[in-house]
Amino acid sequence: MKHKLLREIVVLVLLMPAQWLLAQDLQIAEPFKVGTFGIEGQPVVGLVLRDSLVVELEAANAALERTGMVPTLPMPADMVGLIERYEYGLQRRTYEIVNHLVANDLLAPATRPDWIHATDAVDIMPPIMYPGKVMNAAVNFYSHVGEGGDADAQAEALRQRQANRGVPYLFYKPTRGAIIGDGDTVVIPYGRTQTDWEVELGTVIGRTAKYVTARNAQDYIFGYMVTVDISDRGGRPPGGFQGVDWFVGKGHDTFAPQGPWIVPKEFYGDPMANLRQTLSIDGEQMQEARAGDMIHSLYELMEYASSIITLYPGDVLNNGTSGGVGMGTTVRGEQRFLQAGESIEASIDGIGTLHLNVREETSVPGGTGSQLPPVSSYQ
């Protein structure tokens, strides 16, 4: 009987959420964020403290292990590795590292080791260099519904959408080539003149998820970051198929900025209560929205996405954008698209700000099918 009871206790402990177990015996000295940083030419996984310091995770862990206070624990090679193992030992270890740094005053300039850097002294790279997949929600804010039409048309489109939300509309963004990080440059493709912006909350998946419900979707989230869905509104070149082309519209190089880092979910709270996202061009605010404007909640998006395809640690689901995009007319009264030389600041309260520059391609060798003009070389 004793052995049976002991087995049941062990099974219960193993099934407990890692965050619950952690909360019983270890408190964090201060919250942190995680990111990928270029240090001496190499990508390094780091912890971000006070939005101003980057702690090299592997070096900090080695220093903590040398004290003899913790057992040896291998560190992840990249951000996906951190996400995959966060609930299986790495969450506790990151807490131990932060507590050690704070308790020993290692964040102060006079006592700071050489593996702690100022954020402006490193290259802030995309937190997840190559996610398995990036999914975006199209037209998921009421203020974005029909904003390209006149006031009457938008009002009617809004009325119809409020009466019938339907299911979410999700599309893929490319990863390698499209993803860029803080301080990087959005490139307006040659021949395209209607490049647009959309600030979004990027939800980073933390656990393998299939057929999750909106009620338990939070259990499968690792954290959150700022993303921008750069869009080409120019449409397809003339001739041939003339339907909507999401690849041309969403798939160019540099069209998926992400960063500047990820906030683990325990330090952000519920996005459906806390979300405030804004975007400015050259200091002029273009977008501002809160979660109350969303048509489908983040958790409904996760339920829908996981009913179609399995979500894996490190996958990214973007929540959609609000009114105020460049093609819209209801906010500013006219359309306004990105121009070379401008700067973008996309922010989410409690996460950070993504800074981007804008330039345009001035020429390309030969022709390509997405140019408007010239005529493609294959015609």
Secondary structure as the mmCIF struct_conf table of DSSP 4:
data_model
#
loop_
_struct_conf.conf_type_id
_struct_conf.id
_struct_conf.beg_label_comp_id
_struct_conf.beg_label_asym_id
_struct_conf.beg_label_seq_id
_struct_conf.end_label_comp_id
_struct_conf.end_label_asym_id
_struct_conf.end_label_seq_id
HELX_RH_AL_P HELX_RH_AL_P1 LYS A 2 LEU A 15
BEND BEND1 MET A 16 MET A 16
HELX_RH_AL_P HELX_RH_AL_P2 ALA A 18 ASP A 25
BEND BEND2 ALA A 29 GLU A 30
STRN STRN1 LYS A 33 ILE A 39
TURN_TY1_P TURN_TY1_P1 GLU A 40 GLY A 41
STRN STRN2 GLN A 42 LEU A 49
TURN_TY1_P TURN_TY1_P2 ARG A 50 SER A 52
STRN STRN3 LEU A 53 GLU A 56
HELX_RH_AL_P HELX_RH_AL_P3 LEU A 57 ARG A 66
TURN_TY1_P TURN_TY1_P3 THR A 67 GLY A 68
BEND BEND3 MET A 69 VAL A 70
HELX_LH_PP_P HELX_LH_PP_P1 PRO A 74 PRO A 76
BEND BEND4 ALA A 77 ASP A 78
HELX_RH_AL_P HELX_RH_AL_P4 MET A 79 ARG A 85
HELX_RH_3T_P HELX_RH_3T_P1 TYR A 86 TYR A 88
TURN_TY1_P TURN_TY1_P4 GLY A 89 GLY A 89
HELX_RH_AL_P HELX_RH_AL_P5 LEU A 90 ALA A 103
TURN_TY1_P TURN_TY1_P5 ASN A 104 LEU A 107
BEND BEND5 ALA A 108 ALA A 108
TURN_TY1_P TURN_TY1_P6 PRO A 109 THR A 111
TURN_TY1_P TURN_TY1_P7 ASP A 114 TRP A 115
STRN STRN4 ILE A 116 ALA A 118
HELX_RH_3T_P HELX_RH_3T_P2 THR A 119 ALA A 121
BEND BEND6 VAL A 122 VAL A 122
STRN STRN5 ASP A 123 MET A 125
BEND BEND7 PRO A 127 TYR A 130
BEND BEND8 GLY A 132 GLY A 132
STRN STRN6 VAL A 134 ALA A 137
BEND BEND9 ALA A 138 VAL A 139
STRN STRN7 PHE A 141 PHE A 141
HELX_RH_3T_P HELX_RH_3T_P3 TYR A 142 HIS A 144
TURN_TY1_P TURN_TY1_P8 VAL A 145 GLY A 148
BEND BEND10 GLY A 149 GLY A 149
HELX_RH_AL_P HELX_RH_AL_P6 ALA A 151 ALA A 163
BEND BEND11 VAL A 167 VAL A 167
STRN STRN8 LEU A 170 LYS A 173
TURN_TY1_P TURN_TY1_P9 ARG A 176 ALA A 178
STRN STRN9 ILE A 179 ILE A 180
TURN_TY1_P TURN_TY1_P10 ASP A 182 GLY A 183
STRN STRN10 THR A 185 ILE A 188
HELX_LH_PP_P HELX_LH_PP_P2 PRO A 189 PRO A 189
TURN_TY1_P TURN_TY1_P11 TYR A 190 GLY A 191
STRN STRN11 THR A 195 ASP A 196
STRN STRN12 VAL A 199 ILE A 205
BEND BEND12 ARG A 207 ARG A 207
STRN STRN13 ALA A 209 ALA A 209
BEND BEND13 LYS A 210 TYR A 211
TURN_TY1_P TURN_TY1_P12 ALA A 214 ASN A 216
HELX_RH_3T_P HELX_RH_3T_P4 ALA A 217 TYR A 220
STRN STRN14 ILE A 221 VAL A 228
STRN STRN15 SER A 231 ASP A 232
TURN_TY1_P TURN_TY1_P13 ARG A 233 GLY A 234
HELX_LH_PP_P HELX_LH_PP_P3 ARG A 236 PRO A 237
BEND BEND14 PRO A 238 GLY A 240
BEND BEND15 GLY A 243 GLY A 243
HELX_RH_AL_P HELX_RH_AL_P7 TRP A 246 LYS A 250
BEND BEND16 HIS A 252 HIS A 252
TURN_TY1_P TURN_TY1_P14 ASP A 253 THR A 254
STRN STRN16 ALA A 256 PRO A 264
HELX_RH_3T_P HELX_RH_3T_P5 LYS A 265 PHE A 267
TURN_TY1_P TURN_TY1_P15 TYR A 268 TYR A 268
HELX_RH_AL_P HELX_RH_AL_P8 PRO A 271 ASN A 274
STRN STRN17 ARG A 276 ILE A 281
TURN_TY1_P TURN_TY1_P16 ASP A 282 GLY A 283
STRN STRN18 GLU A 284 ARG A 290
HELX_RH_3T_P HELX_RH_3T_P6 ALA A 291 ASP A 293
STRN STRN19 MET A 294 MET A 294
BEND BEND17 ILE A 295 HIS A 296
HELX_RH_AL_P HELX_RH_AL_P9 LEU A 298 ILE A 308
BEND BEND18 ILE A 309 ILE A 309
STRN STRN20 LEU A 311 LEU A 311
TURN_TY1_P TURN_TY1_P17 PRO A 313 GLY A 314
STRN STRN21 VAL A 316 ASN A 318
BEND BEND19 GLY A 323 GLY A 323
TURN_TY1_P TURN_TY1_P18 GLY A 326 MET A 327
TURN_TY1_P TURN_TY1_P19 THR A 330 ARG A 332
BEND BEND20 GLY A 333 GLU A 334
TURN_TY1_P TURN_TY1_P20 ALA A 340 GLY A 341
STRN STRN22 SER A 343 ILE A 348
TURN_TY1_P TURN_TY1_P21 ASP A 349 ILE A 351
STRN STRN23 GLY A 352 GLU A 360
BEND BEND21 PRO A 365 GLY A 366
TURN_TY1_P TURN_TY1_P22 GLY A 369 SER A 370
BEND BEND22 LEU A 372 PRO A 374
TURN_TY1_P TURN_TY1_P23 SER A 377 TYR A 378
#
